[in-house]
Amino acid sequence: MDSYQPPGSNRISAARSVSARIVLFALAATLLPALGLGGVSYFVNRDLLGAKISQELRSSASFAAREADLWLKQREHDARLLAAANVIQT
């Protein structure tokens, strides 16, 4: 036995189907480009940030090396002054 369908019900379900397809198309048309651009932006920025961090680390290491070298030269100078002082020599 077939279930009873009121007259015009096929048009309503067809209209719902068309409107649902339009809504799905609109969502896909807005979300797919946004997700694509977000993914591209993420990967580009990740690479740029990695390069920037590497540059900052190299700069910090170079600065620390210069400071350590300067400190060592000052201590060497202090040691030479103490070695040349008449008070220490006997």
Jmol script that loads the backbone (N, CA, C; Angstrom):
load data "model"
ATOM      1  N   MET A   1       0.829  -1.152   0.000  1.00  0.00           N
ATOM      2  CA  MET A   1       0.000   0.000   0.000  1.00  0.00           C
ATOM      3  C   MET A   1       0.893   1.241   0.000  1.00  0.00           C
ATOM      4  N   ASP A   2       0.593   2.214  -0.869  1.00  0.00           N
ATOM      5  CA  ASP A   2       1.355   3.448  -0.961  1.00  0.00           C
ATOM      6  C   ASP A   2       0.893   4.437   0.085  1.00  0.00           C
ATOM      7  N   SER A   3       1.840   5.242   0.601  1.00  0.00           N
ATOM      8  CA  SER A   3       1.458   6.267   1.562  1.00  0.00           C
ATOM      9  C   SER A   3       0.830   7.430   0.806  1.00  0.00           C
ATOM     10  N   TYR A   4      -0.078   8.078   1.458  1.00  0.00           N
ATOM     11  CA  TYR A   4      -0.804   9.181   0.841  1.00  0.00           C
ATOM     12  C   TYR A   4       0.059  10.435   0.840  1.00  0.00           C
ATOM     13  N   GLN A   5       0.098  11.110  -0.320  1.00  0.00           N
ATOM     14  CA  GLN A   5       0.815  12.375  -0.439  1.00  0.00           C
ATOM     15  C   GLN A   5      -0.169  13.426  -0.925  1.00  0.00           C
ATOM     16  N   PRO A   6      -0.268  14.535  -0.175  1.00  0.00           N
ATOM     17  CA  PRO A   6      -1.206  15.568  -0.613  1.00  0.00           C
ATOM     18  C   PRO A   6      -0.758  16.169  -1.935  1.00  0.00           C
ATOM     19  N   PRO A   7      -1.706  16.731  -2.687  1.00  0.00           N
ATOM     20  CA  PRO A   7      -1.339  17.323  -3.963  1.00  0.00           C
ATOM     21  C   PRO A   7      -0.365  18.489  -3.762  1.00  0.00           C
ATOM     22  N   GLY A   8       0.649  18.568  -4.612  1.00  0.00           N
ATOM     23  CA  GLY A   8       1.634  19.644  -4.534  1.00  0.00           C
ATOM     24  C   GLY A   8       2.804  19.342  -3.618  1.00  0.00           C
ATOM     25  N   SER A   9       2.822  18.182  -2.988  1.00  0.00           N
ATOM     26  CA  SER A   9       3.926  17.864  -2.072  1.00  0.00           C
ATOM     27  C   SER A   9       5.225  17.650  -2.822  1.00  0.00           C
ATOM     28  N   ASN A  10       5.135  17.175  -4.057  1.00  0.00           N
ATOM     29  CA  ASN A  10       6.356  16.996  -4.850  1.00  0.00           C
ATOM     30  C   ASN A  10       7.018  18.342  -5.120  1.00  0.00           C
ATOM     31  N   ARG A  11       6.213  19.382  -5.349  1.00  0.00           N
ATOM     32  CA  ARG A  11       6.779  20.713  -5.606  1.00  0.00           C
ATOM     33  C   ARG A  11       7.480  21.246  -4.358  1.00  0.00           C
ATOM     34  N   ILE A  12       6.907  20.980  -3.190  1.00  0.00           N
ATOM     35  CA  ILE A  12       7.513  21.460  -1.944  1.00  0.00           C
ATOM     36  C   ILE A  12       8.849  20.763  -1.708  1.00  0.00           C
ATOM     37  N   SER A  13       8.885  19.456  -1.893  1.00  0.00           N
ATOM     38  CA  SER A  13      10.141  18.743  -1.664  1.00  0.00           C
ATOM     39  C   SER A  13      11.178  19.124  -2.718  1.00  0.00           C
ATOM     40  N   ALA A  14      10.725  19.395  -3.949  1.00  0.00           N
ATOM     41  CA  ALA A  14      11.638  19.841  -4.984  1.00  0.00           C
ATOM     42  C   ALA A  14      12.179  21.225  -4.655  1.00  0.00           C
ATOM     43  N   ALA A  15      11.326  22.096  -4.123  1.00  0.00           N
ATOM     44  CA  ALA A  15      11.764  23.441  -3.738  1.00  0.00           C
ATOM     45  C   ALA A  15      12.749  23.352  -2.583  1.00  0.00           C
ATOM     46  N   ARG A  16      12.507  22.491  -1.653  1.00  0.00           N
ATOM     47  CA  ARG A  16      13.434  22.307  -0.544  1.00  0.00           C
ATOM     48  C   ARG A  16      14.763  21.769  -1.055  1.00  0.00           C
ATOM     49  N   SER A  17      14.705  20.878  -1.974  1.00  0.00           N
ATOM     50  CA  SER A  17      15.923  20.306  -2.530  1.00  0.00           C
ATOM     51  C   SER A  17      16.724  21.360  -3.270  1.00  0.00           C
ATOM     52  N   VAL A  18      16.045  22.208  -4.061  1.00  0.00           N
ATOM     53  CA  VAL A  18      16.746  23.261  -4.786  1.00  0.00           C
ATOM     54  C   VAL A  18      17.318  24.282  -3.815  1.00  0.00           C
ATOM     55  N   SER A  19      16.525  24.664  -2.813  1.00  0.00           N
ATOM     56  CA  SER A  19      17.036  25.643  -1.845  1.00  0.00           C
ATOM     57  C   SER A  19      18.186  25.055  -1.034  1.00  0.00           C
ATOM     58  N   ALA A  20      18.121  23.785  -0.714  1.00  0.00           N
ATOM     59  CA  ALA A  20      19.216  23.146   0.017  1.00  0.00           C
ATOM     60  C   ALA A  20      20.475  23.113  -0.848  1.00  0.00           C
ATOM     61  N   ARG A  21      20.308  22.846  -2.137  1.00  0.00           N
ATOM     62  CA  ARG A  21      21.464  22.841  -3.027  1.00  0.00           C
ATOM     63  C   ARG A  21      22.062  24.236  -3.159  1.00  0.00           C
ATOM     64  N   ILE A  22      21.221  25.250  -3.213  1.00  0.00           N
ATOM     65  CA  ILE A  22      21.721  26.625  -3.309  1.00  0.00           C
ATOM     66  C   ILE A  22      22.490  26.989  -2.049  1.00  0.00           C
ATOM     67  N   VAL A  23      21.955  26.605  -0.896  1.00  0.00           N
ATOM     68  CA  VAL A  23      22.636  26.896   0.372  1.00  0.00           C
ATOM     69  C   VAL A  23      23.967  26.164   0.436  1.00  0.00           C
ATOM     70  N   LEU A  24      23.979  24.904   0.049  1.00  0.00           N
ATOM     71  CA  LEU A  24      25.232  24.144   0.055  1.00  0.00           C
ATOM     72  C   LEU A  24      26.242  24.727  -0.925  1.00  0.00           C
ATOM     73  N   PHE A  25      25.780  25.139  -2.101  1.00  0.00           N
ATOM     74  CA  PHE A  25      26.679  25.754  -3.065  1.00  0.00           C
ATOM     75  C   PHE A  25      27.236  27.065  -2.522  1.00  0.00           C
ATOM     76  N   ALA A  26      26.380  27.866  -1.883  1.00  0.00           N
ATOM     77  CA  ALA A  26      26.844  29.142  -1.320  1.00  0.00           C
ATOM     78  C   ALA A  26      27.881  28.907  -0.215  1.00  0.00           C
ATOM     79  N   LEU A  27      27.636  27.922   0.625  1.00  0.00           N
ATOM     80  CA  LEU A  27      28.605  27.605   1.679  1.00  0.00           C
ATOM     81  C   LEU A  27      29.926  27.129   1.086  1.00  0.00           C
ATOM     82  N   ALA A  28      29.843  26.257   0.093  1.00  0.00           N
ATOM     83  CA  ALA A  28      31.067  25.767  -0.538  1.00  0.00           C
ATOM     84  C   ALA A  28      31.803  26.896  -1.257  1.00  0.00           C
ATOM     85  N   ALA A  29      31.042  27.781  -1.909  1.00  0.00           N
ATOM     86  CA  ALA A  29      31.658  28.882  -2.660  1.00  0.00           C
ATOM     87  C   ALA A  29      32.343  29.876  -1.730  1.00  0.00           C
ATOM     88  N   THR A  30      31.917  29.977  -0.490  1.00  0.00           N
ATOM     89  CA  THR A  30      32.561  30.902   0.441  1.00  0.00           C
ATOM     90  C   THR A  30      33.629  30.222   1.284  1.00  0.00           C
ATOM     91  N   LEU A  31      33.410  28.982   1.681  1.00  0.00           N
ATOM     92  CA  LEU A  31      34.349  28.312   2.572  1.00  0.00           C
ATOM     93  C   LEU A  31      35.582  27.772   1.854  1.00  0.00           C
ATOM     94  N   LEU A  32      35.429  27.225   0.683  1.00  0.00           N
ATOM     95  CA  LEU A  32      36.583  26.641  -0.012  1.00  0.00           C
ATOM     96  C   LEU A  32      37.661  27.667  -0.330  1.00  0.00           C
ATOM     97  N   PRO A  33      37.345  28.826  -0.902  1.00  0.00           N
ATOM     98  CA  PRO A  33      38.413  29.807  -1.124  1.00  0.00           C
ATOM     99  C   PRO A  33      39.026  30.314   0.184  1.00  0.00           C
ATOM    100  N   ALA A  34      38.188  30.503   1.188  1.00  0.00           N
ATOM    101  CA  ALA A  34      38.712  30.977   2.475  1.00  0.00           C
ATOM    102  C   ALA A  34      39.664  29.950   3.081  1.00  0.00           C
ATOM    103  N   LEU A  35      39.305  28.680   3.035  1.00  0.00           N
ATOM    104  CA  LEU A  35      40.180  27.639   3.559  1.00  0.00           C
ATOM    105  C   LEU A  35      41.449  27.514   2.720  1.00  0.00           C
ATOM    106  N   GLY A  36      41.311  27.641   1.416  1.00  0.00           N
ATOM    107  CA  GLY A  36      42.488  27.588   0.541  1.00  0.00           C
ATOM    108  C   GLY A  36      43.451  28.719   0.831  1.00  0.00           C
ATOM    109  N   LEU A  37      42.937  29.931   0.931  1.00  0.00           N
ATOM    110  CA  LEU A  37      43.798  31.081   1.235  1.00  0.00           C
ATOM    111  C   LEU A  37      44.405  30.964   2.626  1.00  0.00           C
ATOM    112  N   GLY A  38      43.631  30.458   3.567  1.00  0.00           N
ATOM    113  CA  GLY A  38      44.161  30.256   4.911  1.00  0.00           C
ATOM    114  C   GLY A  38      45.304  29.260   4.922  1.00  0.00           C
ATOM    115  N   GLY A  39      45.173  28.171   4.156  1.00  0.00           N
ATOM    116  CA  GLY A  39      46.246  27.178   4.080  1.00  0.00           C
ATOM    117  C   GLY A  39      47.503  27.743   3.433  1.00  0.00           C
ATOM    118  N   VAL A  40      47.337  28.472   2.328  1.00  0.00           N
ATOM    119  CA  VAL A  40      48.487  29.075   1.661  1.00  0.00           C
ATOM    120  C   VAL A  40      49.160  30.080   2.590  1.00  0.00           C
ATOM    121  N   SER A  41      48.361  30.902   3.243  1.00  0.00           N
ATOM    122  CA  SER A  41      48.902  31.905   4.164  1.00  0.00           C
ATOM    123  C   SER A  41      49.664  31.236   5.311  1.00  0.00           C
ATOM    124  N   TYR A  42      49.144  30.153   5.821  1.00  0.00           N
ATOM    125  CA  TYR A  42      49.804  29.443   6.915  1.00  0.00           C
ATOM    126  C   TYR A  42      51.182  28.952   6.494  1.00  0.00           C
ATOM    127  N   PHE A  43      51.256  28.290   5.336  1.00  0.00           N
ATOM    128  CA  PHE A  43      52.533  27.725   4.906  1.00  0.00           C
ATOM    129  C   PHE A  43      53.547  28.808   4.559  1.00  0.00           C
ATOM    130  N   VAL A  44      53.093  29.890   3.931  1.00  0.00           N
ATOM    131  CA  VAL A  44      54.018  30.986   3.598  1.00  0.00           C
ATOM    132  C   VAL A  44      54.533  31.632   4.874  1.00  0.00           C
ATOM    133  N   ASN A  45      53.630  31.926   5.804  1.00  0.00           N
ATOM    134  CA  ASN A  45      54.046  32.562   7.052  1.00  0.00           C
ATOM    135  C   ASN A  45      54.905  31.648   7.904  1.00  0.00           C
ATOM    136  N   ARG A  46      54.646  30.355   7.845  1.00  0.00           N
ATOM    137  CA  ARG A  46      55.465  29.409   8.612  1.00  0.00           C
ATOM    138  C   ARG A  46      56.905  29.449   8.115  1.00  0.00           C
ATOM    139  N   ASP A  47      57.083  29.461   6.806  1.00  0.00           N
ATOM    140  CA  ASP A  47      58.435  29.519   6.247  1.00  0.00           C
ATOM    141  C   ASP A  47      59.107  30.854   6.559  1.00  0.00           C
ATOM    142  N   LEU A  48      58.359  31.943   6.442  1.00  0.00           N
ATOM    143  CA  LEU A  48      58.936  33.257   6.733  1.00  0.00           C
ATOM    144  C   LEU A  48      59.310  33.383   8.204  1.00  0.00           C
ATOM    145  N   LEU A  49      58.456  32.889   9.084  1.00  0.00           N
ATOM    146  CA  LEU A  49      58.763  32.944  10.513  1.00  0.00           C
ATOM    147  C   LEU A  49      59.972  32.076  10.857  1.00  0.00           C
ATOM    148  N   GLY A  50      60.084  30.922  10.210  1.00  0.00           N
ATOM    149  CA  GLY A  50      61.254  30.069  10.425  1.00  0.00           C
ATOM    150  C   GLY A  50      62.539  30.775  10.018  1.00  0.00           C
ATOM    151  N   ALA A  51      62.499  31.462   8.882  1.00  0.00           N
ATOM    152  CA  ALA A  51      63.683  32.201   8.425  1.00  0.00           C
ATOM    153  C   ALA A  51      63.997  33.351   9.375  1.00  0.00           C
ATOM    154  N   LYS A  52      62.969  34.047   9.842  1.00  0.00           N
ATOM    155  CA  LYS A  52      63.171  35.173  10.761  1.00  0.00           C
ATOM    156  C   LYS A  52      63.746  34.682  12.096  1.00  0.00           C
ATOM    157  N   ILE A  53      63.252  33.575  12.590  1.00  0.00           N
ATOM    158  CA  ILE A  53      63.757  33.025  13.850  1.00  0.00           C
ATOM    159  C   ILE A  53      65.212  32.598  13.694  1.00  0.00           C
ATOM    160  N   SER A  54      65.545  31.966  12.572  1.00  0.00           N
ATOM    161  CA  SER A  54      66.938  31.570  12.328  1.00  0.00           C
ATOM    162  C   SER A  54      67.849  32.788  12.284  1.00  0.00           C
ATOM    163  N   GLN A  55      67.390  33.840  11.628  1.00  0.00           N
ATOM    164  CA  GLN A  55      68.185  35.069  11.544  1.00  0.00           C
ATOM    165  C   GLN A  55      68.380  35.676  12.931  1.00  0.00           C
ATOM    166  N   GLU A  56      67.341  35.716  13.730  1.00  0.00           N
ATOM    167  CA  GLU A  56      67.441  36.258  15.086  1.00  0.00           C
ATOM    168  C   GLU A  56      68.389  35.425  15.946  1.00  0.00           C
ATOM    169  N   LEU A  57      68.328  34.095  15.812  1.00  0.00           N
ATOM    170  CA  LEU A  57      69.221  33.234  16.587  1.00  0.00           C
ATOM    171  C   LEU A  57      70.676  33.446  16.187  1.00  0.00           C
ATOM    172  N   ARG A  58      70.914  33.574  14.862  1.00  0.00           N
ATOM    173  CA  ARG A  58      72.282  33.833  14.406  1.00  0.00           C
ATOM    174  C   ARG A  58      72.778  35.163  14.931  1.00  0.00           C
ATOM    175  N   SER A  59      71.914  36.171  14.905  1.00  0.00           N
ATOM    176  CA  SER A  59      72.287  37.494  15.391  1.00  0.00           C
ATOM    177  C   SER A  59      72.593  37.458  16.887  1.00  0.00           C
ATOM    178  N   SER A  60      71.760  36.771  17.658  1.00  0.00           N
ATOM    179  CA  SER A  60      71.985  36.656  19.099  1.00  0.00           C
ATOM    180  C   SER A  60      73.270  35.898  19.407  1.00  0.00           C
ATOM    181  N   ALA A  61      73.525  34.834  18.653  1.00  0.00           N
ATOM    182  CA  ALA A  61      74.750  34.055  18.868  1.00  0.00           C
ATOM    183  C   ALA A  61      75.978  34.888  18.533  1.00  0.00           C
ATOM    184  N   SER A  62      75.897  35.667  17.469  1.00  0.00           N
ATOM    185  CA  SER A  62      77.020  36.522  17.085  1.00  0.00           C
ATOM    186  C   SER A  62      77.273  37.582  18.152  1.00  0.00           C
ATOM    187  N   PHE A  63      76.202  38.167  18.672  1.00  0.00           N
ATOM    188  CA  PHE A  63      76.341  39.170  19.726  1.00  0.00           C
ATOM    189  C   PHE A  63      76.970  38.555  20.975  1.00  0.00           C
ATOM    190  N   ALA A  64      76.495  37.374  21.349  1.00  0.00           N
ATOM    191  CA  ALA A  64      77.048  36.701  22.538  1.00  0.00           C
ATOM    192  C   ALA A  64      78.521  36.364  22.334  1.00  0.00           C
ATOM    193  N   ALA A  65      78.887  35.944  21.134  1.00  0.00           N
ATOM    194  CA  ALA A  65      80.292  35.636  20.860  1.00  0.00           C
ATOM    195  C   ALA A  65      81.155  36.894  20.959  1.00  0.00           C
ATOM    196  N   ARG A  66      80.676  38.025  20.439  1.00  0.00           N
ATOM    197  CA  ARG A  66      81.433  39.276  20.548  1.00  0.00           C
ATOM    198  C   ARG A  66      81.575  39.710  21.995  1.00  0.00           C
ATOM    199  N   GLU A  67      80.522  39.578  22.773  1.00  0.00           N
ATOM    200  CA  GLU A  67      80.579  39.942  24.190  1.00  0.00           C
ATOM    201  C   GLU A  67      81.546  39.044  24.955  1.00  0.00           C
ATOM    202  N   ALA A  68      81.502  37.752  24.684  1.00  0.00           N
ATOM    203  CA  ALA A  68      82.423  36.829  25.357  1.00  0.00           C
ATOM    204  C   ALA A  68      83.864  37.133  24.966  1.00  0.00           C
ATOM    205  N   ASP A  69      84.113  37.428  23.702  1.00  0.00           N
ATOM    206  CA  ASP A  69      85.461  37.773  23.248  1.00  0.00           C
ATOM    207  C   ASP A  69      85.947  39.056  23.916  1.00  0.00           C
ATOM    208  N   LEU A  70      85.073  40.051  24.011  1.00  0.00           N
ATOM    209  CA  LEU A  70      85.434  41.304  24.672  1.00  0.00           C
ATOM    210  C   LEU A  70      85.757  41.066  26.139  1.00  0.00           C
ATOM    211  N   TRP A  71      84.954  40.277  26.827  1.00  0.00           N
ATOM    212  CA  TRP A  71      85.185  39.977  28.238  1.00  0.00           C
ATOM    213  C   TRP A  71      86.525  39.265  28.408  1.00  0.00           C
ATOM    214  N   LEU A  72      86.798  38.300  27.524  1.00  0.00           N
ATOM    215  CA  LEU A  72      88.049  37.557  27.610  1.00  0.00           C
ATOM    216  C   LEU A  72      89.253  38.475  27.371  1.00  0.00           C
ATOM    217  N   LYS A  73      89.149  39.389  26.413  1.00  0.00           N
ATOM    218  CA  LYS A  73      90.249  40.325  26.160  1.00  0.00           C
ATOM    219  C   LYS A  73      90.454  41.266  27.341  1.00  0.00           C
ATOM    220  N   GLN A  74      89.382  41.680  27.995  1.00  0.00           N
ATOM    221  CA  GLN A  74      89.515  42.534  29.185  1.00  0.00           C
ATOM    222  C   GLN A  74      90.196  41.776  30.314  1.00  0.00           C
ATOM    223  N   ARG A  75      89.837  40.507  30.515  1.00  0.00           N
ATOM    224  CA  ARG A  75      90.482  39.718  31.565  1.00  0.00           C
ATOM    225  C   ARG A  75      91.949  39.485  31.225  1.00  0.00           C
ATOM    226  N   GLU A  76      92.258  39.287  29.956  1.00  0.00           N
ATOM    227  CA  GLU A  76      93.655  39.120  29.545  1.00  0.00           C
ATOM    228  C   GLU A  76      94.435  40.403  29.813  1.00  0.00           C
ATOM    229  N   HIS A  77      93.841  41.539  29.519  1.00  0.00           N
ATOM    230  CA  HIS A  77      94.488  42.825  29.784  1.00  0.00           C
ATOM    231  C   HIS A  77      94.722  43.010  31.282  1.00  0.00           C
ATOM    232  N   ASP A  78      93.716  42.664  32.097  1.00  0.00           N
ATOM    233  CA  ASP A  78      93.867  42.756  33.544  1.00  0.00           C
ATOM    234  C   ASP A  78      95.011  41.857  34.031  1.00  0.00           C
ATOM    235  N   ALA A  79      95.090  40.658  33.484  1.00  0.00           N
ATOM    236  CA  ALA A  79      96.156  39.727  33.888  1.00  0.00           C
ATOM    237  C   ALA A  79      97.528  40.268  33.495  1.00  0.00           C
ATOM    238  N   ARG A  80      97.650  40.879  32.320  1.00  0.00           N
ATOM    239  CA  ARG A  80      98.929  41.460  31.905  1.00  0.00           C
ATOM    240  C   ARG A  80      99.318  42.627  32.805  1.00  0.00           C
ATOM    241  N   LEU A  81      98.337  43.465  33.197  1.00  0.00           N
ATOM    242  CA  LEU A  81      98.629  44.595  34.086  1.00  0.00           C
ATOM    243  C   LEU A  81      99.109  44.096  35.443  1.00  0.00           C
ATOM    244  N   LEU A  82      98.442  43.079  35.958  1.00  0.00           N
ATOM    245  CA  LEU A  82      98.855  42.522  37.245  1.00  0.00           C
ATOM    246  C   LEU A  82     100.236  41.874  37.151  1.00  0.00           C
ATOM    247  N   ALA A  83     100.530  41.239  36.047  1.00  0.00           N
ATOM    248  CA  ALA A  83     101.829  40.596  35.881  1.00  0.00           C
ATOM    249  C   ALA A  83     102.947  41.617  35.776  1.00  0.00           C
ATOM    250  N   ALA A  84     102.651  42.792  35.219  1.00  0.00           N
ATOM    251  CA  ALA A  84     103.667  43.839  35.055  1.00  0.00           C
ATOM    252  C   ALA A  84     103.799  44.707  36.294  1.00  0.00           C
ATOM    253  N   ALA A  85     102.911  44.577  37.249  1.00  0.00           N
ATOM    254  CA  ALA A  85     102.949  45.445  38.430  1.00  0.00           C
ATOM    255  C   ALA A  85     104.160  45.093  39.290  1.00  0.00           C
ATOM    256  N   ASN A  86     104.828  46.124  39.852  1.00  0.00           N
ATOM    257  CA  ASN A  86     106.003  45.905  40.697  1.00  0.00           C
ATOM    258  C   ASN A  86     105.641  45.305  42.030  1.00  0.00           C
ATOM    259  N   VAL A  87     104.417  45.472  42.453  1.00  0.00           N
ATOM    260  CA  VAL A  87     104.009  44.972  43.760  1.00  0.00           C
ATOM    261  C   VAL A  87     104.025  43.453  43.768  1.00  0.00           C
ATOM    262  N   ILE A  88     103.633  42.853  42.699  1.00  0.00           N
ATOM    263  CA  ILE A  88     103.526  41.379  42.651  1.00  0.00           C
ATOM    264  C   ILE A  88     104.909  40.767  42.452  1.00  0.00           C
ATOM    265  N   GLN A  89     105.785  41.382  41.676  1.00  0.00           N
ATOM    266  CA  GLN A  89     107.101  40.823  41.409  1.00  0.00           C
ATOM    267  C   GLN A  89     107.969  40.922  42.672  1.00  0.00           C
ATOM    268  N   THR A  90     108.672  39.861  42.985  1.00  0.00           N
ATOM    269  CA  THR A  90     109.540  39.883  44.160  1.00  0.00           C
ATOM    270  C   THR A  90     110.971  39.586  43.831  1.00  0.00           C
TER     271      THR A  90
END
end "model"
wireframe off; spacefill off
backbone 0.3
color backbone group
